[in-house]
Amino acid sequence: MKRVLFIFCYLLLSFGTYAQAGRKTLSFNADWRYHIGDVNDASAAEFDDRGWKQVVLPQAWNEDEAFAKAIHDLSANIVWYRKKFRVPKGITSDKVFLEFEGIRFGGEFYLNGKFIGRHENGVMAAGFDLSDLIDRDRENILAIRIDNSWNYREKATNSTYQWNDKNFNANYGGIPKNVWIHFASKIYQTLPLYSNLKTTGVYVYAKNMNIPKKTLDLFVSSEVKNETDKSSLVNFVAEVRNADGKLVKTFSKKFNLPANQTQQLTMNSALNQVNFWSWGYGYLYTVTTKILRDNKIIDAVQTKTGFRKTAFKNGMVYLNDQVLMMKGYAQRTSNEWPAVGLSVAPWLSDFSNGLMVKSNANLVRWMHVTPWKQDVESCDRVGLMQMLPAGDAEKDTQGRHWEQRTELMRDAIIYYRNNPSVLLYECGNESISEEHMAEMKAIRDQYDPAGGRAIGSREMLDSKLAEYGGEMLYINKSARHPMIATEYMRDEALRKYWDELSYPFHKDGEGPLYKGVDASDYNRNQDSYVVEAVHRWWEYWKMRPGTGDRVNSGGVNIIFSDSNTHFRGKENYRRSGEVDAMRIPKDAYYAHQVMWGGWIAPDPKGLHLVGHWNYASGTQKDVLVVSAADRVELSVNGKIQGEAQKLYDFLFRFPAIDFEAGVLTAKSFTKGGKLLNKKELRTAGEPYKIRLTAQHGENGLFADGNDMVLAEVEVLDKNGVRCPLASNRIDFNFDGPMDWRGGIAQGSDNYILARSIPVEAGINRVLLRTQYDKSGRVILKATSNGLLSDSIIWTVQPIKTMENYFVKESAENLPSLLERGPSPKKPTLVQLKKSLKIRTAIAGANQAKAGQSYDDNELSDWVNDGQLGTAWITYILQEKSDINEIDLKLNNFRSRSYPLQVFVDDKLVFDGNTDITLGYCTLSFPRTKGERVTIKLKNAPFTAKENNQVEMGGKKLDDGVSRNDANAKGTLSIIETDIHQVLVH
């Protein structure tokens, strides 16, 4: 008894960030039991569940299938969960709340046999008030019936959910996210859990931010309930601590709380010497809001947040007064790992999301559904901006489906409005009506009016209400709200395939058809994947901020990590990632790191030498170098090779280089010849030994049943150089209190959960997970026939437990990524081009629509009548100017080439065929002074490349204004025209 009392007192002193006087929040993840399949009477308190499986959350019941099965084959079923618990003595428990960060998909909840509520959207968090139902003197039984059917229907309406989709929303069923229990007094600050509780919690925001002076006005607003029968005079206190934990501000205000009422308490104060949150600079403050009565704390809530200044205007995004081009990844919201799904340790979320930042991404667009709390908070720490969706599929909708989307958006905004990394709310993965946009905007304005977040949707090219837009795959420009491509480059490549000249000799594009269409783009090797990655980003880069009044604000590449979602290549999972499923980088990862190195202009020191240098004697190889420099030099064993072909600004190709064992070196230089960077590839010898390394969270490794170790295995030669062609099978053995989750490789069931797994390109990784309340030493050994073995040792730390409650220390004290430093003081926007204003236009036909070719609306165009003689349009500028460039968006831009002539005041300045692009082609010509610019179709346009891009259902993607003019011999269709004067810098 004395030992139990000692442990209890120790816990009360050790709850850390989860403990404040008057309120305790503990993990409710331990000691659950579950059963797959529906069971009669499983909700009853007296039901015997001793034969059920035990589980520690978060954990999907079908996690073993992650990457072993294709998304549409992931198991769905009814699964029952049960947990027994007591209310701890000595903890204030007037109010008891459960917080579920999310379940999949619909759940019915019972306490002591009584139905207490339902949660059905399969995405967002939900809360339950147990205060009047719980037995404080006896054991309580919580039972949940969860149905993760693909066709789950809302009980009240019989409606399906639009986002419960077999293409993109991986079905990791049950309770794959954390569960918390909150104990509070009858006067308390509410939780931000609108689902079921209808409460909004604390809202922290800033106004009047002055970046140079490092000042702001800090506002704190908290929804407070007084559930006593007496009014109460309280002191509302806010304490602000910086990232080092130092108290930097305290302010307070007195309020009278009427009996049995809810009140919004709001106050503000100036804050000085502010460290503003920024890209790659996850600087966070802790704001503690307290309710004091008679100088005693009766409730306290900690809010982790950061402060940043935003604007969305002139077609650009501004962060802390500086323009930045948005670049990053459209990542599946599941963000999953093999044999684990989404339920990874907190540090592993930081590891994965931090890798995006280290590739110089500044934005992640979570796809289709709201991410879970752990990923959102992780992005705060690593400094990665987020485009946050609610839930949808591929189109606008009506009726109950639309209502579900607005409800989910409301809940997500309330839950995440204090997270500084959330910059954009996404209303849909397709355009929505202006009426629906107004509804969503009203929700944002009601619940997050001061958060500095734009709300929009995919497309919304002509919307007057959306605050950002941008198509999938294609490039848009605007002088109004920013246009950000919501996903581009669908190509896929397995990491193990280097090129056609080295093992395993994958011929580029080799693989099955997709929907009856050539699928070469979905079966690339790493070399061609890099080329495509550079090419596609370059098209956005050409239209970047600073290239006129109408600009593109960037885009996100689909996806970051290989995903257990829909696929178009020959594997049963999506391989579009710049890293594989274990987050091992492909060459394209480093290509993006080079191209994305700055806020707009990249760091010229960026350099990556693609591939490896291990070939058969007599091999000739095109060597690729990705660089942001002006010039690159290549040498083999010190011998300078020929000149490079420079492609797409960032790619240098050295053709037909003779392989010679030794050292391949790339050096980058300025125009003046100054050395900027140097990279080498060395020829490896024969495989000789194994090297094991392992990592876990910097805050420790804890026995909470969810913490993890990521172990990396490499095959090296005698000199310690990784063997890039090695595919040796590695046999793993371990001893200690952890569970094996393994890794992934090409083969049967993708080697999921296998204890023997091959390296691919000389490297692989495996995961191990801690067991609940079991600490101690772990040793991992790796052996392989013919190689020297290796082993490593680590220790699992104990956790603070009491019965089935514990402190989740693995989620505490996680460090922020601060490597990039604060936002730059020097302006990032350099004006490279001057837009020349068009006063009017005269067209060969359809004069009434001539203005639609320069109206800043990419859903409209001007087109002639199909006759070659009328296929011209003349733009009259507002003033006579020097002209030397035109950007054109032509209909069928991805497939058709137009033979064009351009005249400036009747002088022919351009005569040639337009390129096929993702949107805009650029016509460059010598600087010519004039005020009339004529664009004329010289000959019939022709199909330069088949538009084979298809949706999941086999529908070809549009590339412009829908019109059946493919066979018209004299049709000129212009969606947008931008006439420029290129400025000299």
Secondary structure, 3 states (H helix, E strand, C coil): CHHHHHHHHHHHHHCHHHEECCEEEEECCCCEEEEECCCCCCCCCCCCCCCCEEECCCEECCHHHECCECHHHCCCCEEEEEEEECCCCCCCCCEEEEEECCCECEEEEEECCEEEEEECCCCCCEEEECCCCCCCCCCEEEEEEEECCCCCCCCCCCCCCCCCCCCCCCCCCEECCCEEEEEECCEEECCCCCCCCCCCCEEEEEEEEECCCCEEEEEEEEEEEECCCCCEEEEEEEEEECCCCCEEEEEEEEEEECCCEEEEEEEEEEECCCCCCECCECCCEEEEEEEEECCEEEEEEEEEECCCCEEEECCEEEECCEEECEEEEEEECCCCECCCECCCCHHHHHHHHHHHHHCCCCEEEEECECCCHHHHHHHHHHCCEEEEECECCCCCCCHHHHHHHHHHHHHHHHHHCCCCCEEEEECCCCCCCHHHHHHHHHHHHHHCCCCCCEEECCECCCCCCCCCEECECCCCCECCCCECEEEECCCCECCCCCCCCCCCCCCCCCCCCECCECCHHHCECHHHHHHHHHHHHHHHHHCCCCCCCCECCEEEECCCECECCCCCCCCCCECCCCECCCCCECHHHHHHHHHCCCCCCCCCCCEEECCCCCCCCCCEEEEEEEECCCEEEEEECCEECCCCEEECCCEEEEEEEECCCCEEEEEEECCCCCEEEEEEEECCCCCCEEEEEEECCCCCCECCCCCEEEEEEEEECCCCCECCCCCCEEEEEEECCEEEEECCCCCHHHHCCCCEEECECCEEEEEEEECCCCCEEEEEEEECCCCECEEEEEEEECCCEECCEECCHHHCCCCCCCCCCCCCCCCCCCCCEEECCEEEEEECCCHHHHHHHCCCCCCCCEECCCCHHHCEEEEEEEEEEEEEEEEEEECCCCCEECEEEEEECCEEEEEEECCCCCCEEEEEEEEEEEEEEEEEECCCCEECCCCCCECCCCCECCCCCCCCCCCCCCCCEEEEEEEEEECCC
